[in-house]
Amino acid sequence: MKAKDFDKKFDDGQSIIDDLDLSKARRPEHEQRRVNVDFPIWMIHSLDKEAQRLGVPRQSIIKLWIAERLEKTVG
């Protein structure tokens, strides 16, 4: 499909999802990278308590809180 045909299809409100190869789609700067962080035991217990209260894994709480803080300071 030519770009102008693709653009027209999109502009006309037609679905273009079948025309995309989503298996290779990536969001820039959203790739995962593992880091190791050492926390004091009291902090791990507090994180686990909050994670259990919300019904989510500890890692989710850590990521959420760090993201919130970064949005306040950077964004």
C-alpha positions in Angstrom: 0.0 0.0 0.0 1.3 3.4 -0.9 1.6 6.1 1.8 -1.0 8.3 0.3 -3.5 5.4 0.2 -2.7 4.6 3.8 -3.1 8.3 4.8 -6.4 8.6 2.9 -7.8 5.4 4.6 -6.8 6.9 8.0 -8.2 10.3 7.2 -11.5 8.8 6.1 -11.9 7.1 9.5 -11.3 3.6 8.2 -9.5 1.1 10.3 -5.8 0.8 9.4 -5.0 -1.8 12.1 -4.8 -4.7 9.6 -2.3 -2.7 7.5 0.2 -2.5 10.4 2.8 -4.9 11.5 2.3 -4.5 15.2 4.8 -7.3 16.1 7.6 -4.8 15.6 5.9 -1.8 17.2 7.9 -0.2 20.0 7.4 2.9 22.1 10.6 4.9 22.2 12.2 5.2 25.7 9.7 2.6 27.1 11.9 -0.5 26.7 12.4 -2.3 30.0 15.8 -2.5 31.7 16.6 -4.3 34.9 18.1 -2.5 37.8 19.0 -3.7 41.2 18.1 -1.6 44.3 18.8 -2.4 47.9 16.1 -1.4 50.3 16.2 -1.6 54.1 14.0 -4.4 55.6 11.5 -1.9 57.1 10.9 -0.4 53.7 10.4 -3.8 52.1 7.8 -4.6 54.8 6.0 -1.3 54.2 6.0 -1.9 50.4 4.7 -5.4 50.8 1.9 -4.3 53.1 0.8 -1.6 50.7 1.1 -3.9 47.7 -1.0 -6.5 49.5 -3.6 -3.9 50.4 -3.9 -2.9 46.8 -3.6 -6.5 45.5 -0.7 -5.8 43.2 3.0 -7.0 43.2 5.6 -5.0 45.1 7.3 -4.0 41.9 4.1 -2.3 40.7 4.1 -0.1 43.8 7.7 0.8 43.3 7.3 1.7 39.6 4.1 3.7 40.2 5.6 5.8 43.1 8.8 6.5 41.2 6.9 7.4 38.1 4.6 9.8 40.1 7.7 11.4 41.7 9.5 11.8 38.4 6.4 13.4 36.7 6.3 16.0 39.6 10.0 16.8 39.4 10.8 16.4 35.7 7.5 16.8 33.9 
